[in-house]
């Protein structure tokens, strides 16, 4: 069996494991720092099952990784079209296309990559007169902060409509995306993946709204409550979650603690991260913190539903206090003024 045939038989996980073995422990350790726990577990399992690495297989995998890394770098510099041109000159059209296809399908190079490197004001000037559905599609692919700035700059009468379109967007065909991309940036070719590209949704509009100033957010949500009350409520639920309490200043956290039921706080903290527990304990009196810790220790297993309901009640308190102007939630756009 040839080297190429042997490489084709390997899965992506096996290739990744062999690559890490080939790179040595120090480099592998630095790579591990950028992986999540599940990825580390999978790779470690694969590595532990490797008995021997044939030199020609090792060379082939390193070469493949090198080509993909180069392609990724070229894409970041000038888009897929630029990457393809450079790789074709270096490796030939067939080999270059195979690398681009593998890269876009496995790493999911997202459309509008060039737009994410552009200034929001430039993008706004270009798309402000487009159809709301086109604007919604483009915003759903931008970084949340970029999209928030652009949404804030649009006329108030269209902001809620565009936010609704982002939230209810399901999937868009590569052909449509490609057509819109070509208007924004001629040289960027269409996405290579043939599957319909998922974008938009409630999570997408939540990220966008988290990037706008409070005034714009309120205007959009007020309008959405009239147009689609259920959607407005779902967006509100996801805009600030219990774990986000760590983003509040100490004075705000102390106010939230005072206004929440102790039972809700204890239940919510029982399963929260150490960071959340630490910041809440630091904003309590020593006696109160000790009481909470004791109750959490003797508390048995808790139902996820009960925890979620308790956290939801705390988030409702936070939203109410913010609406009343008694606490500040850090947001993108504008400047929060505390008087």
Rosetta silent file (secondary structure, phi, psi, omega in degrees, C-alpha in Angstrom):
SEQUENCE: XXXXXXXXXXXXXXXXXXXXXXXXXXXXXXXXXXXXXXXXXXXXXXXXXXXXXXXXXXXXXXXXXXXXXXXXXXXXXXXXXXXXXXXXXXXXXXXXXXXXXXXXXXXXXXXXXXXXXXXXXXXXXXXXXXXXXXXXXXXXXXXXXXXXXXXXXXXXXXXXXXXXXXXXXXXXXXXXXXXXXXXXXXXXXXXXXXXXXXXXXXXXXXXXXXXXXXXXXXXXXXXXXXXXXXXXXXXXXXXXXXXXXXXXXXXXXXXXXXXXXXXXXXXXXXXXXXXXXXXXXXXXXXXXXXXXXXXXXXXXXXXXXXXXXXXXXXXXXXXXXXXXXXXXXXXXXXXXXXX
SCORE:     score description
SCORE:     0.000 S_00000001
   1 L     0.000  133.376 -177.519    0.000    0.000    0.000 S_00000001
   2 L   -73.892  166.900  178.966    1.368    3.416   -0.972 S_00000001
   3 H   -60.042  -43.662 -178.101    1.948    6.317    1.429 S_00000001
   4 H   -62.084  -41.600 -178.995   -1.010    8.237   -0.061 S_00000001
   5 H   -66.191  -39.793  178.309   -3.342    5.250    0.343 S_00000001
   6 H   -64.210  -40.529  179.885   -2.264    4.761    3.961 S_00000001
   7 H   -65.128  -38.639 -179.587   -2.859    8.455    4.723 S_00000001
   8 H   -63.998  -29.011 -179.190   -6.337    8.328    3.180 S_00000001
   9 H   -73.984  -19.302 -178.496   -7.246    5.462    5.539 S_00000001
  10 L   -78.246  141.614  175.130   -6.481    7.611    8.596 S_00000001
  11 L   -80.775  169.442  177.928   -9.257    9.636   10.227 S_00000001
  12 H   -60.675  -39.394  179.808   -8.856   13.320   11.079 S_00000001
  13 H   -66.224  -40.307  179.057   -8.413   12.462   14.766 S_00000001
  14 H   -64.740  -40.834  178.062   -5.736    9.895   13.986 S_00000001
  15 H   -63.612  -41.420  179.322   -3.854   12.389   11.816 S_00000001
  16 H   -62.861  -41.595  179.462   -4.064   15.008   14.581 S_00000001
  17 H   -63.769  -45.110  179.832   -2.718   12.491   17.111 S_00000001
  18 H   -65.287  -35.248  177.904    0.161   11.488   14.823 S_00000001
  19 H   -63.665  -45.757  179.706    0.955   15.142   14.161 S_00000001
  20 H   -62.688  -39.790  177.628    1.217   15.892   17.894 S_00000001
  21 H   -62.170  -42.174 -178.259    3.456   12.865   18.402 S_00000001
  22 H   -66.730  -33.097 -177.269    5.641   14.041   15.517 S_00000001
  23 H   -77.713  -18.227  178.400    5.898   17.582   16.890 S_00000001
  24 L    94.058  161.749 -173.529    7.150   16.398   20.287 S_00000001
  25 H   -62.323  -39.636 -176.222    5.896   16.903   23.876 S_00000001
  26 H   -66.171  -48.226  179.515    6.757   20.599   24.310 S_00000001
  27 H   -65.897  -41.834  179.489    4.996   21.789   21.152 S_00000001
  28 H   -60.262  -40.593  179.586    2.072   19.417   21.787 S_00000001
  29 H   -62.249  -40.345  179.449    1.661   20.796   25.309 S_00000001
  30 H   -68.533  -31.134  177.168    1.427   24.360   23.981 S_00000001
  31 H   -70.477  -39.650 -179.834   -1.209   23.210   21.444 S_00000001
  32 H   -56.408  -30.983 -178.116   -3.230   21.509   24.202 S_00000001
  33 L   -62.894  -22.309 -177.592   -3.650   24.889   25.897 S_00000001
  34 L   -97.480    4.331 -178.129   -5.861   26.013   22.989 S_00000001
  35 L  -105.647  155.341  175.084   -8.150   22.953   23.071 S_00000001
  36 L   -85.840  173.287 -173.546  -11.254   22.289   25.142 S_00000001
  37 H   -61.126  -41.256 -178.488  -11.537   19.320   27.529 S_00000001
  38 H   -63.838  -42.506  179.195  -13.453   17.116   25.089 S_00000001
  39 H   -64.640  -40.843  178.640  -10.880   17.670   22.325 S_00000001
  40 H   -62.052  -43.830 -179.905   -8.013   16.939   24.728 S_00000001
  41 H   -61.744  -45.916 -179.142   -9.681   13.699   25.854 S_00000001
  42 H   -62.455  -45.963 -179.065  -10.272   12.528   22.281 S_00000001
  43 H   -65.323  -42.678 -179.981   -6.722   13.333   21.165 S_00000001
  44 H   -61.162  -40.127  178.115   -5.164   11.755   24.249 S_00000001
  45 H   -61.952  -43.952  179.039   -7.176    8.590   23.621 S_00000001
  46 H   -64.900  -44.215 -179.294   -5.954    8.462   20.023 S_00000001
  47 H   -61.431  -41.066 -177.846   -2.339    9.145   21.041 S_00000001
  48 H   -65.198  -22.681 -178.857   -2.436    6.393   23.659 S_00000001
  49 L   -89.741   -2.886 -179.221   -3.484    3.899   20.985 S_00000001
  50 L   -83.841  123.889  179.293   -0.540    4.657   18.675 S_00000001
  51 L   -94.637  -41.981 -175.630    2.128    1.953   18.772 S_00000001
  52 L  -153.016  142.701  177.592    4.444    3.074   15.977 S_00000001
  53 L  -115.375  115.216  178.800    4.631    5.911   13.444 S_00000001
  54 L   -69.628  137.457 -175.975    6.183    5.046   10.101 S_00000001
  55 H   -53.623  -41.872 -177.544    8.568    7.797    8.901 S_00000001
  56 H   -69.409  -33.590  176.578    6.854    8.235    5.501 S_00000001
  57 H   -67.523  -43.843  179.140    3.422    8.561    7.132 S_00000001
  58 H   -59.125  -45.533  179.488    4.806   11.111    9.601 S_00000001
  59 H   -62.087  -41.555 -178.995    6.338   13.148    6.776 S_00000001
  60 H   -64.034  -41.993 -179.192    3.103   13.052    4.797 S_00000001
  61 H   -68.403  -41.596  177.676    0.986   14.267    7.724 S_00000001
  62 H   -62.439  -40.654  179.299    3.422   17.082    8.555 S_00000001
  63 H   -64.409  -43.210  179.125    3.417   18.118    4.886 S_00000001
  64 H   -62.517  -44.345  178.320   -0.388   18.070    4.769 S_00000001
  65 H   -61.213  -42.234  179.998   -0.596   20.147    7.949 S_00000001
  66 H   -60.166  -44.358  179.891    1.951   22.604    6.545 S_00000001
  67 H   -64.748  -41.693  179.197   -0.095   23.093    3.360 S_00000001
  68 H   -66.003  -39.971  178.369   -3.330   23.588    5.307 S_00000001
  69 H   -63.438  -41.079  176.950   -1.635   26.078    7.647 S_00000001
  70 H   -62.001  -45.122 -179.702   -0.325   28.003    4.642 S_00000001
  71 H   -60.927  -42.737  178.786   -3.784   28.022    3.065 S_00000001
  72 H   -61.100  -41.283  179.133   -5.333   29.283    6.294 S_00000001
  73 H   -64.852  -42.630  178.824   -2.745   32.061    6.426 S_00000001
  74 H   -63.947  -39.731  179.236   -3.410   33.032    2.799 S_00000001
  75 H   -62.856  -41.561 -179.758   -7.164   33.093    3.460 S_00000001
  76 H   -66.545  -26.822 -179.937   -6.652   35.415    6.445 S_00000001
  77 H   -80.371  -41.189 -172.910   -4.578   37.715    4.231 S_00000001
  78 H  -150.733   19.572  177.171   -6.826   37.958    1.212 S_00000001
  79 H    88.287  173.486 -176.204   -9.727   35.527    1.202 S_00000001
  80 H   -63.336  -39.212 -179.301  -10.260   32.123   -0.397 S_00000001
  81 H   -59.245  -44.541  179.403   -9.654   33.457   -3.903 S_00000001
  82 H   -64.826  -43.696  179.764   -6.209   34.749   -2.953 S_00000001
  83 H   -60.389  -44.183 -179.871   -5.357   31.501   -1.140 S_00000001
  84 H   -61.743  -43.815 -178.759   -6.341   29.438   -4.168 S_00000001
  85 H   -60.316  -47.116 -178.343   -4.232   31.585   -6.526 S_00000001
  86 H   -65.110  -44.720 -178.356   -1.099   31.329   -4.369 S_00000001
  87 H   -66.652  -36.248  177.826   -1.492   27.594   -3.762 S_00000001
  88 H   -61.514  -40.362  178.422   -2.095   26.884   -7.454 S_00000001
  89 H   -66.091  -34.811 -176.324    1.206   28.558   -8.315 S_00000001
  90 H   -85.380  -37.355 -170.406    3.028   26.571   -5.645 S_00000001
  91 H  -121.673   -8.561 -174.536    1.359   23.164   -5.866 S_00000001
  92 L    96.248  153.925 -172.225   -0.714   23.016   -9.047 S_00000001
  93 H   -64.298  -41.802 -176.514   -4.451   23.512   -9.466 S_00000001
  94 H   -65.621  -48.437  179.925   -5.586   19.996   -8.474 S_00000001
  95 H   -64.633  -40.234  179.838   -3.554   19.825   -5.248 S_00000001
  96 H   -62.802  -44.567 -178.982   -4.488   23.428   -4.370 S_00000001
  97 H   -65.147  -37.600  178.312   -8.217   22.780   -4.843 S_00000001
  98 H   -62.386  -40.862  179.060   -8.016   19.638   -2.695 S_00000001
  99 H   -67.347  -45.064  179.212   -6.441   21.641    0.146 S_00000001
 100 H   -61.120  -44.240  179.702   -8.983   24.469   -0.154 S_00000001
 101 H   -61.090  -44.988 -179.661  -11.871   21.961   -0.184 S_00000001
 102 H   -64.010  -41.650 -178.012  -10.494   20.155    2.875 S_00000001
 103 H   -65.325  -48.485 -176.221   -9.899   23.399    4.713 S_00000001
 104 H   -70.413  -29.382 -179.567  -13.317   24.928    4.063 S_00000001
 105 H   -82.239  -36.774 -177.353  -15.174   21.716    4.847 S_00000001
 106 H   -86.867  -39.440 -178.948  -13.255   20.774    8.002 S_00000001
 107 L   -95.888   -5.792  178.768  -12.506   24.197    9.460 S_00000001
 108 L    51.257   65.493  174.462  -15.670   25.808    8.089 S_00000001
 109 L   -62.112  118.386 -172.286  -14.172   29.025    6.736 S_00000001
 110 L   -81.202  146.946  176.260  -17.102   31.337    7.216 S_00000001
 111 L   -60.444  162.386  177.404  -18.477   33.616    4.511 S_00000001
 112 L    61.893   31.803  179.063  -17.799   37.374    4.687 S_00000001
 113 H   -60.302  -40.280  179.641  -14.359   36.826    6.201 S_00000001
 114 H   -63.183  -34.841 -178.102  -13.132   40.024    4.525 S_00000001
 115 H   -68.147  -32.694 -179.892  -16.043   41.959    6.044 S_00000001
 116 H   -69.635  -14.689  177.290  -15.083   40.901    9.571 S_00000001
 117 L   -96.807   -2.316 -176.984  -11.739   42.651    9.038 S_00000001
 118 L   -91.920  159.966  176.624  -13.390   45.885    7.860 S_00000001
 119 L   -72.725  138.632  179.804  -14.363   48.906    9.935 S_00000001
 120 H   -55.710  -36.346 -178.733  -18.070   48.936   10.942 S_00000001
 121 H   -65.853  -36.210  177.309  -18.470   52.482    9.561 S_00000001
 122 H   -64.993  -45.745 -179.607  -17.215   51.336    6.150 S_00000001
 123 H   -64.115  -40.403  179.770  -19.625   48.413    6.109 S_00000001
 124 H   -59.998  -45.242 -179.892  -22.493   50.612    7.266 S_00000001
 125 H   -60.523  -30.291 -176.219  -21.938   53.060    4.412 S_00000001
 126 H   -84.345  -35.938 -171.407  -22.039   50.189    1.969 S_00000001
 127 H  -105.554   -4.803 -172.131  -25.030   48.202    3.235 S_00000001
 128 L   -59.800  -27.488 -178.362  -27.317   50.826    4.767 S_00000001
 129 L  -100.069    8.136  178.340  -29.519   51.039    1.653 S_00000001
 130 L   -76.027  168.101  176.396  -29.720   47.293    1.047 S_00000001
 131 L   -63.413  143.159 -178.770  -32.862   45.223    1.599 S_00000001
 132 H   -52.984  -35.549  179.630  -33.421   44.431    5.325 S_00000001
 133 H   -67.519  -36.668  177.348  -33.029   40.688    4.658 S_00000001
 134 H   -66.267  -44.255  178.714  -29.657   41.304    2.999 S_00000001
 135 H   -61.481  -43.704 -179.645  -28.530   43.483    5.913 S_00000001
 136 H   -60.489  -42.664  179.924  -29.699   40.813    8.387 S_00000001
 137 H   -61.898  -46.660 -178.340  -27.738   38.109    6.561 S_00000001
 138 H   -64.280  -45.544 -178.950  -24.541   40.178    6.521 S_00000001
 139 H   -61.505  -35.128 -177.882  -24.867   41.208   10.190 S_00000001
 140 H   -66.793  -19.522  179.029  -25.377   37.577   11.244 S_00000001
 141 H   -97.364  -10.548 -178.670  -21.928   36.726    9.857 S_00000001
 142 L   -81.825  167.774  171.595  -20.079   39.693   11.387 S_00000001
 143 L   -64.643  142.913 -177.235  -18.472   39.839   14.810 S_00000001
 144 H   -51.345  -40.705 -178.653  -21.165   40.740   17.397 S_00000001
 145 H   -66.146  -41.254  176.662  -19.502   44.066   18.242 S_00000001
 146 H   -59.783  -51.102 -177.139  -19.312   45.030   14.550 S_00000001
 147 H   -61.451  -37.440  179.179  -22.923   44.049   13.971 S_00000001
 148 H   -63.364  -41.793  179.314  -24.027   45.939   17.094 S_00000001
 149 H   -64.191  -43.552 -179.156  -22.398   49.176   15.927 S_00000001
 150 H   -66.596  -44.183 -179.925  -23.992   48.879   12.478 S_00000001
 151 H   -61.414  -39.444  178.620  -27.432   48.011   13.885 S_00000001
 152 H   -64.539  -29.336 -176.621  -27.237   51.021   16.219 S_00000001
 153 H   -81.854  -17.970 -178.128  -26.431   53.264   13.227 S_00000001
 154 L   -74.874  156.974  178.132  -29.441   52.165   11.169 S_00000001
 155 L   -57.762  142.309 -177.031  -32.735   54.122   11.337 S_00000001
 156 H   -56.862  -33.704 -175.821  -34.857   53.143   14.340 S_00000001
 157 H   -68.211  -15.868  179.171  -37.793   52.150   12.142 S_00000001
 158 H  -110.526  -10.497 -176.064  -35.789   49.279   10.583 S_00000001
 159 H   -59.309  -49.300 -177.427  -33.716   48.152   13.593 S_00000001
 160 H   -65.770  -38.479  179.801  -36.391   45.871   15.079 S_00000001
 161 H   -61.906  -43.769 -179.500  -37.271   44.422   11.672 S_00000001
 162 H   -68.707  -40.699  177.325  -33.633   43.499   11.009 S_00000001
 163 H   -60.344  -41.447  178.603  -33.198   42.064   14.523 S_00000001
 164 H   -63.711  -41.368 -179.881  -36.314   39.928   13.948 S_00000001
 165 H   -64.435  -37.980  176.963  -34.969   38.737   10.590 S_00000001
 166 H   -64.431  -44.438 -176.449  -31.655   37.695   12.188 S_00000001
 167 H   -66.129  -34.852 -175.852  -33.479   35.812   14.948 S_00000001
 168 H   -97.142    1.935  179.306  -35.832   33.969   12.571 S_00000001
 169 L   -68.620  133.373 -177.663  -33.202   33.254    9.893 S_00000001
 170 L  -103.660  -78.499  177.988  -32.816   29.527    9.357 S_00000001
 171 E  -141.645  152.422 -177.774  -30.434   28.587    6.548 S_00000001
 172 E  -129.036  135.394 -176.851  -29.188   30.301    3.421 S_00000001
 173 L   -70.087  150.416  178.548  -27.963   28.599    0.271 S_00000001
 174 H   -57.230  -32.623 -178.701  -24.323   29.027   -0.764 S_00000001
 175 H   -63.129  -44.016 -179.772  -25.493   30.563   -4.057 S_00000001
 176 H   -66.379  -44.830  178.993  -27.301   33.429   -2.303 S_00000001
 177 H   -59.856  -43.719 -179.150  -24.398   34.007    0.070 S_00000001
 178 H   -61.729  -40.405 -179.374  -21.979   33.977   -2.845 S_00000001
 179 H   -63.748  -43.729 -179.864  -24.037   36.526   -4.758 S_00000001
 180 H   -69.068  -39.144  177.494  -24.124   38.917   -1.797 S_00000001
 181 H   -59.580  -41.897 -176.584  -20.429   38.366   -1.097 S_00000001
 182 H   -64.743  -28.715  176.488  -19.531   39.250   -4.683 S_00000001
 183 H   -69.897  -42.585 -178.360  -21.310   42.588   -4.284 S_00000001
 184 H   -75.661  -34.545 -176.347  -19.352   43.358   -1.142 S_00000001
 185 L  -154.576  101.755 -171.215  -16.025   41.999   -2.336 S_00000001
 186 L   -55.330  -41.015 -171.411  -15.514   40.890   -5.954 S_00000001
 187 L   -77.126  -13.406 -179.152  -12.476   38.752   -5.439 S_00000001
 188 L   -79.277  119.442 -177.894  -13.933   36.610   -2.679 S_00000001
 189 L   -79.287  172.026 -177.597  -15.177   33.379   -4.254 S_00000001
 190 L   -69.793  160.423  177.287  -18.228   31.446   -3.129 S_00000001
 191 L   -64.150  139.241 -175.098  -18.111   29.117   -0.158 S_00000001
 192 L   -79.830  -29.999 -179.543  -16.792   25.744   -1.202 S_00000001
 193 L   -64.550  140.157 -176.706  -18.967   23.723    1.136 S_00000001
 194 L   -92.760  -16.090  178.692  -22.126   22.523   -0.570 S_00000001
 195 L   -68.989  151.792  175.089  -24.224   22.172    2.540 S_00000001
 196 L   -62.927  139.150 -174.797  -26.629   24.938    3.398 S_00000001
 197 E   -91.644  122.227  179.037  -24.922   27.338    5.735 S_00000001
 198 E   -78.904  131.229  175.438  -26.552   27.789    9.122 S_00000001
 199 L  -154.047  176.181  178.969  -26.626   31.347   10.362 S_00000001
 200 L    70.788 -155.715 -177.693  -28.879   33.712   12.259 S_00000001
 201 L    96.643  169.855 -176.871  -31.195   32.455   14.987 S_00000001
 202 H   -61.577  -41.631 -179.939  -32.047   33.814   18.414 S_00000001
 203 H   -60.100  -36.614 -179.459  -28.481   33.335   19.722 S_00000001
 204 H   -65.890  -44.834 -178.336  -27.146   35.418   16.834 S_00000001
 205 H   -70.669  -30.454  175.965  -29.465   38.357   17.493 S_00000001
 206 H   -62.571  -44.672  178.827  -28.714   38.126   21.237 S_00000001
 207 H   -62.178  -39.580  179.235  -24.991   38.501   20.497 S_00000001
 208 H   -65.871  -46.556 -178.177  -25.734   41.470   18.241 S_00000001
 209 H   -66.660  -29.339  175.689  -27.984   43.157   20.812 S_00000001
 210 L   -68.455  -14.360  179.556  -25.363   42.613   23.504 S_00000001
 211 L   -97.369   -2.174  179.793  -23.102   44.757   21.323 S_00000001
 212 L   -99.795  168.160  177.537  -25.448   47.750   21.052 S_00000001
 213 L   -76.223  164.333 -174.310  -26.030   50.512   23.574 S_00000001
 214 H   -60.306  -38.910 -178.114  -28.902   50.266   26.072 S_00000001
 215 H   -62.952  -46.985  179.176  -31.075   52.843   24.245 S_00000001
 216 H   -63.460  -43.805  179.150  -30.893   50.975   20.935 S_00000001
 217 H   -57.576  -46.081 -178.176  -31.519   47.656   22.667 S_00000001
 218 H   -64.586  -41.292  179.368  -34.627   49.015   24.403 S_00000001
 219 H   -59.957  -45.367 -178.295  -35.971   50.535   21.169 S_00000001
 220 H   -66.645  -46.723 -178.128  -35.573   47.236   19.327 S_00000001
 221 H   -66.607  -37.360  177.296  -37.039   45.077   22.102 S_00000001
 222 H   -61.556  -42.779  179.289  -40.001   47.424   22.608 S_00000001
 223 H   -68.052  -39.029  179.315  -40.799   47.207   18.893 S_00000001
 224 H   -66.458  -32.840  178.434  -40.334   43.425   18.879 S_00000001
 225 H   -62.030  -29.399  177.117  -42.731   43.072   21.818 S_00000001
 226 H   -80.518  -44.673 -176.479  -45.417   44.547   19.584 S_00000001
 227 H   -73.961  -43.314 -174.372  -44.444   42.593   16.440 S_00000001
 228 L  -151.844   82.941 -175.253  -43.581   39.229   18.038 S_00000001
 229 H   -56.827  -39.693 -178.601  -44.003   39.067   21.853 S_00000001
 230 H   -64.451  -42.403  178.739  -42.784   35.453   22.140 S_00000001
 231 H   -64.510  -43.020  179.758  -39.583   36.199   20.244 S_00000001
 232 H   -59.334  -41.245 -179.451  -38.968   39.329   22.341 S_00000001
 233 H   -67.186  -41.185  179.454  -39.347   37.295   25.546 S_00000001
 234 H   -64.395  -40.345  178.399  -36.989   34.560   24.306 S_00000001
 235 H   -63.904  -44.122 -179.844  -34.355   37.159   23.379 S_00000001
 236 H   -59.722  -40.436 -178.651  -34.650   38.816   26.804 S_00000001
 237 H   -61.247  -35.867 -173.611  -34.145   35.462   28.542 S_00000001
 238 H   -93.186  -10.380 -174.056  -30.886   34.842   26.708 S_00000001
 239 H   -69.243  -34.022  178.234  -29.427   38.345   26.768 S_00000001
 240 L  -137.464  116.835  179.332  -28.113   38.127   30.315 S_00000001
 241 L  -104.390  164.154 -174.187  -27.544   34.761   31.959 S_00000001
 242 H   -54.366  -42.450 -178.004  -26.742   34.081   35.606 S_00000001
 243 H   -62.207  -20.075  179.466  -23.029   33.425   34.954 S_00000001
 244 H   -72.200   -3.466  179.593  -22.771   36.962   33.499 S_00000001
 245 H   -59.205  -23.651  179.746  -23.070   38.300   37.041 S_00000001
 246 H   -66.643  -16.306 -179.887  -19.243   38.339   37.070 S_00000001
 247 H   -84.989   -9.291 -179.707  -19.372   41.286   34.629 S_00000001
 248 L   -80.780  154.205  175.921  -21.161   43.504   37.148 S_00000001
 249 L   -77.720  165.510 -174.752  -19.292   45.890   39.421 S_00000001
 250 H   -58.593  -41.045 -178.996  -19.154   45.151   43.164 S_00000001
 251 H   -62.189  -40.600  179.974  -21.796   47.720   44.094 S_00000001
 252 H   -66.840  -41.638  179.651  -24.240   46.216   41.580 S_00000001
 253 H   -62.730  -41.288  178.930  -23.576   42.665   42.799 S_00000001
 254 H   -62.239  -37.972  178.866  -24.214   43.749   46.406 S_00000001
 255 H   -68.117  -40.080  178.668  -27.522   45.307   45.320 S_00000001
 256 H   -62.865  -43.385  179.503  -28.526   42.135   43.459 S_00000001
 257 H   -59.285  -42.301 -179.665  -27.728   40.020   46.541 S_00000001
 258 H   -64.270  -36.233 -173.364  -29.945   42.275   48.683 S_00000001
 259 H   -89.099  -10.399 -178.764  -32.882   42.065   46.241 S_00000001
 260 L   -97.485  154.422  174.404  -32.743   38.303   45.589 S_00000001
 261 L   -70.960  137.684  179.095  -34.101   35.498   47.741 S_00000001
 262 H   -58.131  -38.395 -179.019  -31.336   33.674   49.604 S_00000001
 263 H   -61.167  -40.072  179.395  -32.779   30.320   48.520 S_00000001
 264 H   -66.258  -40.754  179.639  -32.466   31.319   44.857 S_00000001
 265 H   -65.165  -44.909 -179.154  -28.857   32.423   45.328 S_00000001
 266 H   -62.573  -45.548 -179.565  -27.859   29.238   47.176 S_00000001
 267 H   -63.396  -42.015 -179.096  -29.522   27.014   44.572 S_00000001
 268 H   -67.930  -39.657 -177.981  -27.950   28.944   41.689 S_00000001
 269 H   -75.099  -21.487 -178.714  -24.474   28.951   43.230 S_00000001
 270 H   -54.573  -37.319 -176.038  -24.628   25.226   44.014 S_00000001
 271 L  -115.181    8.045 -177.183  -23.817   24.394   40.365 S_00000001
 272 L   -81.253  170.344 -179.972  -22.135   27.632   39.247 S_00000001
 273 L   -70.381  161.833  178.525  -18.462   28.086   38.384 S_00000001
 274 H   -62.345  -33.903  179.511  -15.852   28.835   41.034 S_00000001
 275 H   -61.700  -44.466  179.880  -15.438   32.308   39.530 S_00000001
 276 H   -64.929  -47.917 -179.968  -19.136   33.098   40.088 S_00000001
 277 H   -57.771  -45.682 -176.307  -19.104   31.710   43.626 S_00000001
 278 H   -60.963  -45.449 -175.797  -15.955   33.638   44.499 S_00000001
 279 H   -71.418  -31.576  177.108  -17.219   37.012   43.276 S_00000001
 280 H   -72.150  -44.187  178.632  -20.573   36.607   45.055 S_00000001
 281 H   -60.328  -37.812 -178.875  -18.928   35.514   48.326 S_00000001
 282 H   -67.005  -18.817  179.986  -16.565   38.507   48.138 S_00000001
 283 L  -104.016   15.343  175.317  -19.573   40.821   48.029 S_00000001
 284 L  -112.653  163.876  170.643  -21.232   39.296   51.101 S_00000001
 285 L   -69.753  157.451 -179.257  -20.488   39.746   54.766 S_00000001
 286 H   -57.903  -41.486 -178.154  -18.227   37.036   56.224 S_00000001
 287 H   -65.375  -44.684 -179.777  -21.099   35.655   58.277 S_00000001
 288 H   -63.632  -42.330 -179.983  -23.474   35.496   55.313 S_00000001
 289 H   -62.309  -41.615  179.732  -20.845   33.813   53.128 S_00000001
 290 H   -65.269  -39.974  178.090  -20.170   31.173   55.794 S_00000001
 291 H   -62.647  -44.278  179.189  -23.905   30.493   56.159 S_00000001
 292 H   -61.140  -45.693 -178.486  -24.269   30.092   52.384 S_00000001
 293 H   -62.136  -40.953  179.305  -21.286   27.712   52.215 S_00000001
 294 H   -63.236  -44.833 -178.305  -22.677   25.581   55.048 S_00000001
 295 H   -67.290  -35.524  178.412  -26.102   25.331   53.404 S_00000001
 296 H   -68.417  -33.702 -179.741  -24.561   24.467   50.037 S_00000001
 297 H   -68.768  -40.492 -177.447  -22.473   21.692   51.659 S_00000001
 298 H   -84.602  -12.085 -179.770  -25.458   19.999   53.331 S_00000001
 299 L   -69.727  131.272  179.330  -27.700   20.447   50.283 S_00000001
 300 L   -78.113 -165.912  177.629  -28.226   17.193   48.432 S_00000001
 301 L   -58.866  143.061 -178.785  -28.503   16.720   44.651 S_00000001
 302 L  -118.852  149.317  178.845  -30.574   19.414   42.966 S_00000001
 303 L   -78.564  137.674  179.787  -32.763   19.244   39.874 S_00000001
 304 H   -57.155  -39.498 -179.613  -31.502   21.150   36.860 S_00000001
 305 H   -60.703  -42.096  179.571  -34.962   22.585   36.314 S_00000001
 306 H   -64.488  -39.238  178.704  -35.036   24.057   39.845 S_00000001
 307 H   -63.889  -46.965 -178.504  -31.585   25.608   39.305 S_00000001
 308 H   -61.794  -39.600  178.930  -32.604   27.132   35.970 S_00000001
 309 H   -66.454  -40.808  178.374  -35.775   28.596   37.494 S_00000001
 310 H   -64.286  -44.525  179.233  -33.809   30.100   40.407 S_00000001
 311 H   -64.768  -36.266  178.517  -31.224   31.581   38.034 S_00000001
 312 H   -64.327  -38.861  178.549  -34.013   32.951   35.843 S_00000001
 313 H   -66.484  -37.821  178.240  -35.536   34.741   38.849 S_00000001
 314 H   -66.340  -42.922  178.234  -32.156   36.280   39.693 S_00000001
 315 H   -61.671  -38.412  177.525  -31.687   37.432   36.087 S_00000001
 316 H   -61.463  -39.196  176.609  -35.177   38.991   36.221 S_00000001
 317 H   -63.476  -43.994  179.625  -34.108   40.955   39.310 S_00000001
 318 H   -61.502  -44.787  179.455  -30.966   42.119   37.497 S_00000001
 319 H   -63.542  -40.044 -179.615  -32.979   43.226   34.447 S_00000001
 320 H   -64.872  -42.835  179.204  -35.472   45.073   36.691 S_00000001
 321 H   -65.200  -36.549  177.878  -32.690   46.886   38.547 S_00000001
 322 H   -67.747  -42.960  178.971  -31.065   47.865   35.257 S_00000001
 323 H   -59.845  -33.679 -179.854  -34.365   49.164   33.863 S_00000001
 324 L   -82.058   -3.477  178.724  -34.727   51.273   37.007 S_00000001
 325 L    76.708   17.554 -176.220  -31.217   52.654   36.477 S_00000001
 326 L   -92.329  -18.484  172.113  -29.986   51.262   39.807 S_00000001
 327 L  -135.212  163.367 -178.858  -27.272   49.037   38.356 S_00000001
 328 L  -119.016  128.708  172.235  -25.186   49.178   35.179 S_00000001
 329 L  -103.990  122.885 -178.405  -24.627   46.267   32.787 S_00000001
 330 L   -62.441  132.238 -179.007  -21.556   46.823   30.615 S_00000001
 331 L  -137.859  165.540  173.708  -22.478   47.011   26.926 S_00000001
 332 L   -80.657  161.975  176.158  -20.965   47.869   23.585 S_00000001
 333 L    72.766  143.886  176.237  -21.615   51.203   21.911 S_00000001
 334 L    63.306 -167.619  179.848  -22.110   54.544   23.629 S_00000001
 335 L  -137.882  130.709  176.152  -20.849   55.247   27.132 S_00000001
 336 L   -79.638  124.165 -178.588  -22.433   54.273   30.433 S_00000001
 337 L  -109.162  122.205  178.457  -22.602   57.311   32.674 S_00000001
 338 L  -105.165  123.828 -179.161  -22.917   56.743   36.400 S_00000001
 339 L  -119.415    0.000    0.000  -24.106   59.722   38.417 S_00000001
